Amino acid sequence: MWLKPEEVLLKNALKLWVTQKSSCYFILQRRRGHGEGGGRLTGRLVGALDAVLDSNARVAPFRILLQVPGSQVYSPIACGELLSGSDVYWAIATGATLEEINQHWDWLEQNLLHTLSVFDNKDDIASFVKGKVKALIAEETSSRLAEQEEEPEKFREALVKFEARFNFPEAEKLVTYYSCCCWKGRVPRQGWLYLSINHLCFYSFFLGKELKLVVPWVDIQKLERTSNVFLTDTIRITTQNKERDFSMFLNLDEVFKIMEQLADVTLRRLLDNEVFDLDPDLQEPSQITKRDLEARAQNEFFRAFFRLPRQERLHAVVDCSLWTPFSRCHTVGRMFASDRYVCFASKEDGCCNVILPLREVVSIEKMEDTSLLPNPIIISIRSKMAFQFIELKDRESLVEGLLVRLKQVHANRPVHYDTSQDEDMQTSPVFHSTSMCSDHKFGDLEMVSSQNSEESDKEKSPRLHPEALISVFQQAGSQSPDSRMHFHLQSREQIKISLWNDHFVEYGRTVCMFRTEKIRKLVAMGIPESLRGKLWLLFSDAVTDLASHPGYYGNLVEESMGKCCLVTEEIERDLHRSLPEHPAFQNETGIAALRRVLTAYAHRNPKIGYCQSMNILTSVLLLYAKEEEAFWLLVAVCERMLPDYFNHRVIGAQVDQSVFEELIKEHLPELAEHMNDLSALASISLSWFLTLFLSIMPLESAVSVVDCFFYDGIKAIFQLGLAVLEANAQGLCSSKDDGQALMVLSRFLDHVKNEDSPGPPIGSHHAFFADDQEPYPGTDIADLIRDSYEKFGDQSVEQIEHLRCKHRIRVLQGHEDTTKQNVLRVVIPEVSILPEDLEELYDLFKAQSLHVSHREHMMSCYWEQPRPMAPRHDPSRPYAEQYRIDARQFAHLFQLVSPWTCGAHTEILAERTFRLLDDNMDHLIEFKAFVSCLGRTLWVFTAMLCIMEK
């Protein structure tokens, strides 16, 4: 452990310790008699003395000393002993084991050893190291206390110092604090980093000099881990005008995650409020704690990993083992228990995952505890399967919580199902066979369609199309001229169906199936057309939404049809441009179904409404799924699987483009080096992500990509995009400009074929090349997908989510910079204010609009309580009108920037000026009106000065 630096006089202790490691500043020593196999008399005597001492008086067998060059002569001769001198050294760490002391030694080497050379004298070195060690001890103590109680004494002490040093209002909540160093050039300044809900603050008082830094989270443009010549790991904060490096953390991973969370929370809360209401954790920033941030990060990972609704909240995460009949053993992993789900993920990535919606669960039972099956529970589901979990800690409270939530879900479940299955499950022996479900073909899907949609919606709702369009609108040339080829393709399709049926028997055929590497391989081969829609529903868990909301879609259709608005006009424009080559959408039946689904979704989620590319995706969903099923698949894609893709600013898609650029640099460095500006590739690949390759690849090939997407999520699109770029790396590197690169990729993607497709080919309606051009060698989609998994399939969900969080900061700030430049471009010609002054005014105006200040003198605006009023930040409005302020905020700015003040009459003047500017009487004014007023005021003020001078 780290030890409060204490003086050690080595002259009288030379015979008691042996030096094992040394550097110019530190010595690692072992006490004689420990780790020796007999040997010298001194060692045996010291070892015997330590053994008989009381435990409180025993000396730790390992220690690290601080030494400063020039104060002691050191020689490695004679077993590495210190030879001379009576100077004082400082013990800074002790260890009971060699492993423990080596961890401290490694930390010193990585964080301090290369840094100390920048100091000019030995006193500064000693002072810096001792200060750093004391800070580490304080941080370790506070961390241990924080685990035991909600507000430990150490945290309260840090809070008092934070408030005294930075003089924030009480509402500025401190979240956590860390000991670290902030670099000023090549010199580190030891101090304390304070992370609050709105700011990153650093304080240092070192060698008689005080340093204070205050960086609002909204000013941070980049947050990254870097390295420099002195340190291997550093956190770099980049703002508009400055870069600052922080290092020497006790736990750098923890610090970086907390900083990422706080920056992400603040930026999303302030700058991306289009989808803000979907994350209630962000609504009350004053209540955010470190524990809340850790829980939020865990919740986000859980939802992303299993692709569950954003409203889902974790209640427990426990280590356990699950019986997996296909491997005839228990698989080690973790159970995740949330509001409406019980999920399992194996420790080995991809080995086995399970999703159990509580609406499918019949019973949860504790079984007898034995040595072979410690702490077991059995979860039985409706499709006559049961799941056995063992080695569950705190089993009693876990089962109690599960039963409470199970009761709530069943009480709210509107769907009636065959209770005879439940009775069979309860009377039959629990578990040990998944073959019980072999005769139950997609029971939950058939049940929902027969008992809900066809009965409850038949009379009161418009007539919905009852089956997938592809089963009705077969291609005119569906019978191949070559009957042998047609027979061969149909045989391959039957082989795939047979493989899937065998898989269902062993692994289950409902949403609760075991998801393993074997099923991923089947998906990569291409799902048979007859199973595609049903499996999309299962993989996305849209089947649970479908079963939980009987009649919902029919009601939406009834409410939304016939209503005219801007969204319905956009939908009408795009209906005939969705899949014009397919006969299903050359017919009013397909067009009407597409219109109903898109209009119903826009009615369900007006914040998204309708975005381009939704029509293409929905068309394909309607081909393979019934109309109501296609609606819930669209819900799953827009609200869970592609979060924040379909909104006014397509933030999610732009974030993923930024992530894609980083993956290109990591996996295809030669291509990245050749194409200095990867943003050109990102502009090309944006449509890959927005339409899942449906708009730029022949349909029969692109649906195989959609298969992988519904099973693996966005990871499938990332890895396929990398595979496409690798296959065209030579052509891209030889291209002379962005246009030629676009031609290379477009031609390649237009010639990706699906040799297993049972129907005739349907070309992409965005094909870049005419048919009369020279032949181009095609690529089979199965080979392309296989390459993508083999070469680029190592990206985990956790890695992708981390990259998304990292790049979201840059994307959101980029949007704000774009908005700012567009506003200034519009306003500059109309006002007589210098551009640099106008830029500063915009920052102040935006800060007031967001109740967040970018400058210290606006700090009081941070903590104003929001009042019910029209939104003051609306990204859907024109650039110059996105930020608006009310009368009170205007008065603040008026007093700050007006060229004169009128004493007691200033407030009255501000109020009257605001009323004059508020043309539409909505009690808000935009930036253009504000600066126009200020420009005229400055002109009058200048004229008055000229008159006075005369």
Sequence and secondary structure as in RCSB ss.txt:
>XXXX:A:sequence
MWLKPEEVLLKNALKLWVTQKSSCYFILQRRRGHGEGGGRLTGRLVGALDAVLDSNARVAPFRILLQVPGSQVYS
PIACGELLSGSDVYWAIATGATLEEINQHWDWLEQNLLHTLSVFDNKDDIASFVKGKVKALIAEETSSRLAEQEE
EPEKFREALVKFEARFNFPEAEKLVTYYSCCCWKGRVPRQGWLYLSINHLCFYSFFLGKELKLVVPWVDIQKLER
TSNVFLTDTIRITTQNKERDFSMFLNLDEVFKIMEQLADVTLRRLLDNEVFDLDPDLQEPSQITKRDLEARAQNE
FFRAFFRLPRQERLHAVVDCSLWTPFSRCHTVGRMFASDRYVCFASKEDGCCNVILPLREVVSIEKMEDTSLLPN
PIIISIRSKMAFQFIELKDRESLVEGLLVRLKQVHANRPVHYDTSQDEDMQTSPVFHSTSMCSDHKFGDLEMVSS
QNSEESDKEKSPRLHPEALISVFQQAGSQSPDSRMHFHLQSREQIKISLWNDHFVEYGRTVCMFRTEKIRKLVAM
GIPESLRGKLWLLFSDAVTDLASHPGYYGNLVEESMGKCCLVTEEIERDLHRSLPEHPAFQNETGIAALRRVLTA
YAHRNPKIGYCQSMNILTSVLLLYAKEEEAFWLLVAVCERMLPDYFNHRVIGAQVDQSVFEELIKEHLPELAEHM
NDLSALASISLSWFLTLFLSIMPLESAVSVVDCFFYDGIKAIFQLGLAVLEANAQGLCSSKDDGQALMVLSRFLD
HVKNEDSPGPPIGSHHAFFADDQEPYPGTDIADLIRDSYEKFGDQSVEQIEHLRCKHRIRVLQGHEDTTKQNVLR
VVIPEVSILPEDLEELYDLFKAQSLHVSHREHMMSCYWEQPRPMAPRHDPSRPYAEQYRIDARQFAHLFQLVSPW
TCGAHTEILAERTFRLLDDNMDHLIEFKAFVSCLGRTLWVFTAMLCIMEK
>XXXX:A:secstr
 EEEEEEEE GGGTTTEEEEEE SSEEEEEETTSS  S  HHHHHHHHHHHHS TTT   SEEEEE  TTSS B 
 HHHH B S   EEEEEEEESSHHHHHHHHHHHIIIIITTGGG SSHHHHHHHHHHHHHHHHHHHHHHHHHHH S
S HHHHHHHHHHHHHH   TTS EEEEEEEEEEETTEEEEEEEEEESSEEEEEEEETTEEEEEEEEGGG  EEEE
E  SS S EEEEE SS EEEEE  SSHHHHHHHHHHHHHHHHHHHH TTSGGG GGGS GGG  HHHHHHHHHHH
HHHHHHT  TT  EEEEEEEEEEETTTTEEEEEEEEEESSEEEEEESSTTS EEEEEGGGEEEEEE    SSS S
 EEEEETTTEEEEEE  TTHHHHHHHHHHHHHHHHHH      HHHHHHHHHS  SS SGGGTT TTHHHHHHII
IIIHHHTTTTS     S GGGTS  TT S SSHHHHHHHHHHHHHHHHHHHHHHHHH SSTT  B HHHHHHHHT
   HHHHHHHHHHHHTHHHHHHHSTTHHHHHHHHHTT  SHHHHHHHHHHTTSSTTSGGGSSHHHHHHHHHHHHH
HHHH TTT   TTHHHHHHHHHHHS HHHHHHHHHHIIIIISTT SSTT HHHHHHHHHHHHHHHHH HHHHHHS
S THHHHHHHHHHHHHTTTTTS HHHHHHHHHHHHHHTHHHHHHHHHHHHHHTHHHHHH  SHHHHHHHHHHHHH
TEE TT SS     TT SS TTS     EEHHHHHHHHHHHHTT  HHHHHHHHHHHHHHHHHHHHHHHHHHHHH
HHGGGS S HHHHHHHHHHHHHHHTT  SSGGGGGGGG    SSS SB TTS GGGSBEE HHHHHHHHHHH S 
  GGGHHHHHHHHHHHH TTSSS EEHHHHHHHHHHHHHHHHHHHHHHH 
